[in-house]
Amino acid sequence: LQTRMQSLQPDPKAQYRSVYEALKKMVLTEGLWRPLRGINVTMLGAGPAHAMYFACYEKMKKSLSDIFQQGGNSHLANGIAGSVATLLHDAVMNPAEVVKQRLQMFNSPYTSVLGCVRAVQRTEGFGAFYRSYTTQLTMNVPFQAIHFITYELLQEHLNPRREYNPRSHIVAGAVAGAVAAAATTPLDVCKTLLNTQENTALSSLNIRGHLSGMANAFSTVYQLGGLPGFFKGVQARVIYQMPSTAIAWSVYEFFKYFLTKHAPEKRT
C-alpha cells in the first residue's frame, strides 16, 4: 500500500484516497494475495539484516555509553549506535527493497523475484540494486536515531528498572516507529521513486534513461507533487511502521531476556 500510494503519477486504476480504499480496491481488482506481493524477498533479506543490526547496536551502545556516560544510559550513544547499525542493515536490505517495490507497483511486468532480479541486472546493471542506497541511508540514519532515542526515552518512563516487560516494549516500539516514520516520509518518497523508476512520472518530465541521485529525486518529486508530494503515503507508512517496530522490539527483547537468563544456568 505504501509503495502504491507514493506513486507520483499513478495509473487511474491505482489512485487511492485512503489506506482502506487502497486495500479494498487492490483486493477486489487484483486478488486477495496481491497486497502480500514481495513478502518472500523481504523475509529472505530481513533475517541476516536484523541479526547484524541488533548485534552492532548492542555492542556499540555499550561501548559508547561507557565513554559518554559511565555506568549510565546515554541518548547520544543510542543514536550513534542505531545510525551505525543502519549501515550494515541497509547494505543487505537495499537490493531486497528494490525487488520488492518493483513487484508491488501497479501492472508490474515482473512475475517473480528471480525474474525481476535477472531483468534488472540485464537491463540496468548491478548498480540498480544500490541506486537508492545513499537516499535510504540518508533516510534511515535519522529514522533510526529518532527511533532508538524515542524507544530508550520511553523505556526510562515505562520500564525504569529495564526488566523484561512485553507491554512496555510493544508500546515504546510502536510509538518510536510512528514518530520516526512520520519525520522521514519525504526521504522515503524519494527512495521509492529511485527504486521503482516510475516510467509515467519520468516521461512526463522528459527524463530519459534512469533517475539517480538524491538531489535528482528531490527535484523530481517537487516538480510533480510540490511540497505535499513529499508526504504521499505518510498514513500507510506510519500504520506499517508501528506494528513493525513493536514486533521487532518485543521479539528482540524476549530473546535477549531468554538467552541471558539461561546462559548462567548452562554455565552452572
The 8 nearest C-alpha neighbors of each residue, nearest first, counted from 0:
[[1, 3, 2, 4, 235, 21, 22, 18],
 [0, 2, 4, 235, 232, 3, 236, 5],
 [3, 1, 5, 0, 4, 100, 6, 191],
 [2, 4, 0, 5, 1, 6, 104, 105],
 [3, 5, 232, 1, 6, 2, 0, 231],
 [6, 4, 231, 232, 2, 3, 188, 1],
 [5, 7, 9, 4, 3, 8, 2, 197],
 [8, 6, 9, 5, 200, 223, 224, 220],
 [9, 7, 200, 6, 199, 10, 223, 197],
 [10, 8, 6, 13, 14, 7, 11, 199],
 [9, 11, 13, 12, 14, 8, 105, 199],
 [12, 10, 13, 14, 9, 8, 15, 105],
 [11, 13, 10, 14, 9, 105, 15, 24],
 [14, 12, 10, 11, 9, 15, 105, 3],
 [15, 13, 11, 12, 9, 10, 16, 4],
 [14, 16, 21, 17, 20, 13, 4, 18],
 [17, 15, 20, 14, 18, 21, 19, 4],
 [18, 16, 20, 19, 15, 21, 234, 235],
 [17, 19, 21, 20, 235, 22, 0, 16],
 [18, 20, 22, 21, 17, 23, 24, 16],
 [21, 19, 23, 17, 22, 18, 24, 15],
 [20, 22, 18, 15, 24, 19, 23, 25],
 [21, 23, 25, 19, 20, 24, 26, 18],
 [24, 22, 20, 26, 25, 21, 19, 27],
 [23, 25, 27, 21, 26, 22, 20, 28],
 [24, 26, 22, 29, 28, 23, 27, 21],
 [25, 27, 30, 31, 23, 29, 24, 28],
 [28, 26, 24, 25, 30, 29, 23, 31],
 [29, 27, 25, 26, 24, 30, 23, 31],
 [30, 28, 25, 26, 27, 33, 31, 24],
 [29, 31, 26, 33, 32, 27, 28, 25],
 [30, 32, 26, 33, 29, 34, 27, 25],
 [31, 33, 35, 34, 30, 36, 26, 29],
 [32, 34, 35, 36, 30, 31, 29, 26],
 [35, 33, 36, 32, 0, 25, 31, 26],
 [36, 34, 33, 32, 38, 37, 103, 31],
 [35, 37, 33, 38, 34, 103, 102, 32],
 [36, 38, 99, 39, 40, 102, 35, 41],
 [37, 39, 41, 36, 40, 35, 42, 99],
 [40, 38, 42, 41, 37, 43, 36, 112],
 [39, 41, 43, 42, 38, 37, 95, 44],
 [42, 40, 38, 39, 43, 44, 45, 95],
 [43, 41, 45, 39, 40, 44, 38, 46],
 [44, 42, 40, 41, 45, 39, 46, 95],
 [43, 45, 41, 42, 92, 46, 48, 95],
 [44, 46, 48, 42, 43, 49, 47, 41],
 [47, 45, 48, 49, 44, 50, 43, 42],
 [46, 48, 50, 49, 45, 44, 51, 91],
 [49, 47, 88, 45, 46, 51, 50, 91],
 [48, 50, 52, 51, 46, 47, 45, 53],
 [49, 51, 47, 52, 48, 53, 54, 46],
 [52, 50, 54, 49, 48, 53, 55, 47],
 [51, 53, 49, 84, 88, 50, 55, 54],
 [52, 54, 56, 55, 50, 51, 57, 49],
 [53, 55, 51, 57, 56, 52, 50, 58],
 [54, 56, 58, 84, 53, 52, 57, 51],
 [55, 57, 53, 80, 59, 54, 84, 58],
 [58, 56, 60, 54, 59, 55, 53, 61],
 [59, 57, 55, 61, 56, 60, 62, 54],
 [58, 60, 62, 80, 56, 61, 57, 63],
 [61, 59, 57, 80, 63, 77, 76, 58],
 [60, 62, 64, 59, 58, 63, 57, 65],
 [61, 63, 59, 65, 60, 64, 58, 66],
 [64, 62, 66, 76, 65, 60, 61, 59],
 [65, 63, 67, 61, 68, 66, 73, 76],
 [64, 66, 69, 63, 62, 68, 67, 70],
 [65, 67, 63, 64, 68, 69, 62, 76],
 [68, 66, 64, 65, 63, 69, 73, 76],
 [69, 67, 64, 71, 65, 73, 66, 70],
 [68, 70, 65, 71, 66, 64, 67, 72],
 [69, 71, 65, 68, 72, 64, 66, 73],
 [72, 70, 68, 69, 73, 64, 65, 67],
 [71, 73, 64, 74, 68, 70, 76, 77],
 [72, 74, 76, 75, 64, 68, 71, 77],
 [75, 73, 77, 76, 148, 78, 72, 151],
 [74, 76, 78, 73, 77, 79, 67, 148],
 [75, 77, 73, 63, 79, 74, 78, 64],
 [78, 76, 74, 80, 75, 60, 79, 81],
 [77, 79, 144, 75, 81, 76, 80, 148],
 [78, 80, 82, 76, 81, 77, 83, 75],
 [81, 79, 56, 77, 59, 83, 60, 82],
 [82, 80, 84, 78, 79, 143, 83, 56],
 [81, 83, 140, 79, 85, 80, 84, 144],
 [84, 82, 85, 80, 86, 81, 79, 87],
 [83, 85, 52, 81, 55, 86, 82, 56],
 [84, 86, 88, 82, 83, 87, 89, 81],
 [87, 85, 83, 84, 89, 88, 90, 136],
 [88, 86, 90, 85, 89, 84, 52, 51],
 [87, 89, 48, 85, 52, 90, 86, 91],
 [88, 90, 92, 91, 93, 86, 87, 85],
 [89, 91, 87, 88, 92, 93, 86, 132],
 [92, 90, 89, 88, 48, 93, 44, 94],
 [91, 93, 89, 95, 44, 94, 90, 96],
 [92, 94, 96, 89, 95, 91, 90, 97],
 [95, 93, 128, 97, 96, 92, 129, 98],
 [96, 94, 92, 98, 93, 97, 40, 99],
 [95, 97, 99, 93, 94, 98, 92, 100],
 [98, 96, 194, 94, 100, 95, 99, 128],
 [99, 97, 101, 95, 96, 100, 102, 94],
 [100, 98, 37, 96, 102, 97, 101, 95],
 [101, 99, 103, 102, 97, 98, 96, 104],
 [102, 100, 98, 103, 195, 99, 104, 97],
 [101, 103, 99, 100, 104, 107, 109, 37],
 [102, 104, 100, 101, 36, 99, 105, 37],
 [105, 103, 107, 101, 102, 3, 106, 100],
 [104, 106, 107, 103, 13, 3, 10, 9],
 [107, 105, 108, 104, 103, 109, 102, 10],
 [106, 108, 104, 105, 109, 102, 101, 103],
 [109, 107, 106, 110, 102, 115, 101, 104],
 [110, 108, 115, 107, 111, 102, 114, 101],
 [109, 111, 108, 114, 112, 115, 102, 107],
 [112, 110, 114, 113, 109, 115, 102, 116],
 [111, 113, 115, 114, 116, 98, 40, 110],
 [114, 112, 116, 115, 111, 117, 118, 110],
 [115, 113, 111, 117, 112, 116, 118, 109],
 [114, 116, 118, 112, 109, 113, 117, 119],
 [117, 115, 113, 119, 114, 118, 120, 112],
 [116, 118, 120, 114, 115, 119, 121, 113],
 [117, 119, 121, 115, 120, 116, 122, 114],
 [120, 118, 122, 116, 123, 121, 117, 115],
 [121, 119, 124, 117, 125, 118, 123, 122],
 [120, 122, 118, 119, 124, 123, 117, 125],
 [121, 123, 119, 120, 118, 124, 117, 127],
 [124, 122, 119, 120, 127, 121, 125, 126],
 [123, 125, 120, 126, 127, 121, 122, 119],
 [126, 124, 127, 120, 128, 123, 129, 119],
 [125, 127, 129, 128, 124, 130, 123, 120],
 [128, 126, 130, 125, 129, 123, 124, 119],
 [127, 129, 94, 126, 130, 125, 97, 93],
 [130, 128, 132, 126, 127, 131, 93, 94],
 [129, 131, 127, 132, 128, 126, 211, 193],
 [130, 132, 134, 129, 193, 190, 133, 135],
 [133, 131, 129, 135, 134, 130, 136, 93],
 [132, 134, 136, 135, 131, 137, 213, 130],
 [135, 133, 137, 131, 136, 132, 213, 190],
 [134, 136, 132, 138, 137, 133, 139, 131],
 [137, 135, 139, 133, 138, 134, 140, 132],
 [138, 136, 134, 135, 140, 139, 133, 141],
 [139, 137, 135, 136, 186, 140, 141, 183],
 [138, 140, 142, 136, 141, 143, 137, 135],
 [139, 141, 82, 143, 142, 136, 138, 137],
 [142, 140, 144, 143, 139, 145, 138, 137],
 [143, 141, 139, 179, 145, 140, 144, 146],
 [144, 142, 146, 140, 145, 81, 141, 139],
 [143, 145, 78, 141, 146, 147, 142, 81],
 [146, 144, 148, 142, 143, 179, 147, 149],
 [145, 147, 143, 175, 149, 179, 144, 148],
 [148, 146, 150, 144, 149, 145, 143, 151],
 [147, 149, 151, 145, 150, 146, 74, 78],
 [150, 148, 152, 175, 146, 147, 151, 145],
 [151, 149, 147, 153, 171, 175, 152, 148],
 [150, 152, 154, 148, 153, 149, 147, 155],
 [153, 151, 149, 155, 154, 150, 148, 156],
 [154, 152, 150, 156, 155, 151, 171, 157],
 [153, 155, 158, 151, 157, 156, 152, 150],
 [154, 156, 159, 152, 153, 158, 157, 151],
 [157, 155, 153, 154, 159, 158, 152, 151],
 [158, 156, 154, 167, 155, 153, 159, 171],
 [157, 159, 154, 161, 160, 155, 156, 167],
 [160, 158, 155, 161, 156, 157, 154, 162],
 [161, 159, 162, 158, 155, 154, 157, 163],
 [162, 160, 158, 159, 163, 154, 155, 164],
 [163, 161, 160, 164, 158, 159, 256, 165],
 [162, 164, 165, 256, 161, 252, 253, 168],
 [163, 165, 167, 166, 162, 168, 158, 161],
 [166, 164, 168, 167, 249, 169, 163, 253],
 [165, 167, 169, 168, 164, 170, 249, 171],
 [166, 168, 170, 169, 165, 164, 171, 157],
 [169, 167, 165, 171, 249, 166, 170, 172],
 [168, 170, 245, 172, 166, 167, 171, 249],
 [171, 169, 167, 173, 172, 168, 166, 174],
 [170, 172, 150, 168, 174, 173, 169, 153],
 [173, 171, 245, 169, 244, 175, 170, 174],
 [172, 174, 241, 245, 176, 170, 175, 171],
 [175, 173, 177, 171, 176, 172, 170, 178],
 [174, 176, 146, 149, 172, 150, 178, 173],
 [175, 177, 241, 173, 179, 240, 174, 244],
 [176, 178, 237, 174, 180, 241, 175, 179],
 [179, 177, 175, 181, 180, 176, 174, 182],
 [178, 180, 142, 182, 176, 146, 145, 177],
 [181, 179, 177, 183, 182, 178, 237, 176],
 [180, 182, 178, 184, 183, 179, 177, 237],
 [181, 183, 179, 180, 184, 178, 142, 185],
 [182, 184, 180, 181, 185, 186, 138, 142],
 [183, 185, 187, 186, 181, 230, 182, 233],
 [186, 184, 229, 188, 187, 183, 230, 189],
 [187, 185, 189, 138, 188, 184, 183, 190],
 [186, 188, 190, 184, 189, 185, 191, 183],
 [189, 187, 191, 185, 186, 190, 5, 229],
 [190, 188, 186, 192, 216, 187, 191, 217],
 [189, 191, 187, 193, 188, 192, 131, 134],
 [192, 190, 194, 188, 189, 193, 195, 187],
 [191, 193, 189, 195, 190, 194, 196, 197],
 [194, 192, 190, 196, 191, 131, 195, 189],
 [195, 193, 191, 97, 192, 196, 190, 131],
 [194, 196, 197, 192, 101, 193, 191, 100],
 [197, 195, 193, 192, 194, 198, 210, 209],
 [198, 196, 195, 200, 199, 192, 201, 6],
 [197, 199, 201, 200, 202, 196, 195, 203],
 [200, 198, 202, 201, 197, 203, 8, 9],
 [199, 201, 203, 8, 198, 202, 197, 7],
 [200, 202, 206, 198, 204, 203, 199, 197],
 [203, 201, 205, 199, 204, 200, 206, 198],
 [202, 204, 200, 201, 205, 199, 206, 198],
 [203, 205, 202, 206, 201, 200, 219, 223],
 [206, 204, 202, 203, 207, 201, 200, 208],
 [207, 205, 201, 204, 202, 208, 203, 210],
 [208, 206, 205, 209, 202, 201, 210, 204],
 [207, 209, 206, 210, 201, 196, 211, 123],
 [210, 208, 211, 207, 196, 206, 123, 193],
 [209, 211, 193, 196, 208, 215, 212, 216],
 [212, 210, 130, 209, 215, 193, 213, 216],
 [211, 213, 215, 214, 216, 210, 130, 131],
 [212, 214, 216, 215, 134, 217, 211, 189],
 [213, 215, 217, 216, 212, 218, 211, 219],
 [216, 214, 218, 213, 217, 212, 219, 211],
 [215, 217, 213, 219, 189, 214, 218, 220],
 [218, 216, 214, 220, 215, 219, 213, 189],
 [217, 219, 215, 221, 216, 220, 222, 214],
 [220, 218, 216, 222, 221, 217, 215, 223],
 [219, 221, 217, 223, 222, 218, 224, 216],
 [220, 222, 225, 218, 224, 219, 223, 217],
 [223, 221, 219, 220, 224, 225, 218, 204],
 [222, 224, 220, 221, 219, 225, 7, 228],
 [225, 223, 228, 221, 220, 222, 227, 226],
 [224, 226, 221, 228, 227, 222, 223, 220],
 [225, 227, 228, 229, 221, 224, 230, 220],
 [228, 226, 229, 230, 225, 224, 231, 221],
 [229, 227, 224, 226, 225, 231, 230, 220],
 [230, 228, 185, 227, 226, 231, 188, 220],
 [231, 229, 228, 233, 227, 185, 184, 232],
 [230, 232, 5, 228, 233, 229, 4, 227],
 [231, 233, 4, 5, 235, 1, 234, 236],
 [234, 232, 236, 230, 235, 231, 184, 237],
 [233, 235, 237, 236, 232, 238, 18, 17],
 [234, 236, 238, 1, 232, 233, 237, 239],
 [235, 237, 233, 239, 234, 238, 1, 240],
 [236, 238, 177, 240, 234, 239, 235, 180],
 [237, 239, 235, 236, 241, 240, 234, 242],
 [240, 238, 236, 237, 241, 235, 243, 242],
 [239, 241, 243, 237, 176, 238, 242, 244],
 [240, 242, 173, 176, 177, 243, 244, 238],
 [243, 241, 245, 244, 240, 246, 173, 239],
 [242, 244, 240, 246, 241, 245, 247, 239],
 [243, 245, 247, 172, 246, 176, 242, 241],
 [244, 246, 172, 169, 173, 242, 248, 243],
 [245, 247, 249, 243, 244, 248, 242, 250],
 [248, 246, 244, 250, 245, 249, 251, 243],
 [247, 249, 251, 245, 250, 246, 252, 172],
 [248, 250, 252, 246, 168, 251, 247, 169],
 [251, 249, 253, 247, 248, 252, 246, 254],
 [250, 252, 248, 254, 253, 249, 247, 255],
 [253, 251, 255, 249, 250, 254, 248, 256],
 [254, 252, 250, 256, 255, 251, 257, 249],
 [255, 253, 257, 256, 251, 252, 258, 250],
 [254, 256, 252, 253, 258, 257, 259, 251],
 [257, 255, 253, 254, 259, 258, 260, 252],
 [258, 256, 254, 260, 255, 259, 253, 261],
 [257, 259, 261, 260, 255, 256, 254, 262],
 [260, 258, 262, 256, 261, 257, 255, 263],
 [261, 259, 257, 258, 262, 256, 263, 264],
 [260, 262, 264, 258, 259, 263, 257, 265],
 [261, 263, 259, 265, 264, 260, 258, 266],
 [264, 262, 266, 265, 261, 267, 260, 259],
 [265, 263, 267, 261, 262, 266, 260, 259],
 [266, 264, 262, 267, 263, 261, 260, 258],
 [267, 265, 263, 264, 262, 261, 260, 259],
 [266, 264, 265, 263, 262, 261, 260, 259]]
